[in-house]
Amino acid sequence: MLIFTLLHLCAEKLTITNGIIAKTSQVEILCPPKDQCFGRIVQLIDTAKKTIYMQAYQLTGKPIAEALQRAYTRGVKVFILADKTQTCQTGYTFVPRLAEAGISVKIDHRPAIAHCKIIIIDGKTTLTGSYNWTDGAENRNSENLVIIENQPEVATVYQKNWDARSAVSKPYADYIAERAAKNKK
């Protein structure tokens, strides 16, 4: 349903040649490792003026984490929903550090895995696809990143899902405290 909705919303603006969707002023498709994504993702985060909503199965890409921190520091409201595996303090994920820096982080702990990979910027630009926010996605994996700019209708579809997942997620500190209490027993 989501794919149909996206295509329906963007159908008049897509250019399709030989079955390949090409970049238009609204849709850009990158396929790492051939296409480098960190720079483009950072560029978009750096343009955020009001809000960034992220869903992250993994967040190990330092340039992305640094861009989120910069956005937060300059007054952009940053909200992250992360998979429960992203609570490790071992250094491979930036989620704990971003939470400790004051960014609103919740853990989407109910599903087996919270596998969504979404960034919504200022309610009008959406980044989605198989691309995890990781070094592996950037340099080693076969992935895709779809960037849909200036399409608030598309962002709204993703925002509704983000809001629904947020409603059943736990704030990072609460999740960590509950897990520590369970481990003491």
N, C-alpha and C positions, 0 to 999 in steps of 0.2 A: 504494500500500500504506500509506503514512504517513497519508494522509487517512482511509482506511478505519479504520486503527488508532485515530486520534484520535477519530473519530466513535463508534467502538465503545466506547472508554474513557469518553467523555463522554455517550453517548446518553441515559442516564437522567437527566442533569442539564441538558440543553439545552431551551430554550423556543423553539419555532419557530412564528411567526405569519406567515401569508401568504408563506411561503418565506424569511423573514428570520430569522436566528438572533439572538435578543435576548440582552442581558447577563443572566447569572445570577450566582450567587455564585462560579462557577468560570470562566466564559468571558465575555470582553468583546471586542467587535469595534469598532475605530475606523477611520474612513475619512477621512484628511486629503485635501485641506486643510480640509474642513468640520469635521472633528474635530481638535482640537489634541492631539498625542501627547507632545511633549517633557515637559510637566508630569507626565503619568502615568508615563512611562518613568523620569524622575528620581525620582519618588515611590517607585517599586518598587525602584530601585537603592539609594535611601537607606534602605530597610528591610532590605537584605541583612545577614545576620549572619555567615555563614561563607564562602560562595563565590558567585562570578559567573563564568559561562562565556559568552563572546560569540563569535559568528561574524559577521564584518563584510565585506561587499563594499566598502562605503564608510563612513567615520566622520568626517564633517565637522560634526556637530551639537555645538556647544560645550557646551550644557547637559548632554548625555549624557557627553561626555568629562570634564567637571568632576565629574559625579556618580561616574563610575568612579574618578577620582582621589581623591575624598573617601572612597569605600568602601575603597580600598586603604590610604589614610592611617589609617583607623580599624581596620585589621587584617583586613579581608575579603580573602580570596585571590581575585584577579582574574586571569583567563586569557583572552587574546584570540587568535583565529585570524583573520587578515586576508588579503585578496587582495593579490597582489604589487603592484598599482597603489597600494597604501596605504603604500608605502615612500618616497614622494617627500618631500623636505625643503622643498618650496615653500610650505608653510604652509596648504594647503587641507585636509590631513588631520591628525587628531590622533594617529594611530597612532605616528609616530616619537617624539612628545613623551611619550606614555604609556609606551613602551618605555624611553626615557631616564630616566623617573621611577622605574623599577624594576618596573613591571607586566610580568608574563610575556606576551610577545607572540611568536607564531609566524606565519610567512608560509606560507600554503597555496598553494604555487607550482606544483604539478603540473598541475592542470586548466587549461584555457584561461582560465576565470575561476572564482574561488571566490565563488559567488553566494549562499551561504546568509546569512540574516539572522536570527540567533537570539540570545536572551539567556536563560540558565537561572540562576535565582536560588535558592540554598539547596536545590537538588535537588527543588524542588516547584512553582516558578512558571516558566512558559515564555512568552517573547514571540517571536512569529514572524510571518511574512507577507511581503508584497512590500516593506514599509517598510524603506528603507535608513536608517541612522542619520545622516541628513543634513538640512541646512536645506532642500534641494529637496524631500525627502519631506514635510517638515513644512509647507511654505508654497506649493509650486507643483505638485507631482505628484498624480496620482490613485493612491493607495496603499491598502493595508490593513494594519492591525496587529491581530493576534489575541493576546490576553493570556489565558493559561490558568493560573489560580491554584489552589494547593492540590491539585495533581494530580501527585503524584510519578511515577505510571505514565507520564504523558505526558512529563515531564521526562526520565525514563530512556530513552525512545525517542530523544529528541534528544541526550541525553548520549552514547549509543552512537555516533551519527554524529559528534559532536564528537570523541570519543576516537579514532575511526578516522581522521578527517582530521588530527588532531594528530599521530598516529603517523607520518604521511608528510610532515609540514610541517617547516620549519627555523626554529630560533630567529631572531628578528629580526636580532640582531647578526651571526650566521653568514651569513644570507642577504645582508645588506648587504656584508659582507667578500668573499663569493664574487663578487657582482656587480661590485664595485670591481676585484677581481683580473682578471676577464674583460675589463673595459673598458680595463685597462692594456695588454693584449696587442694 
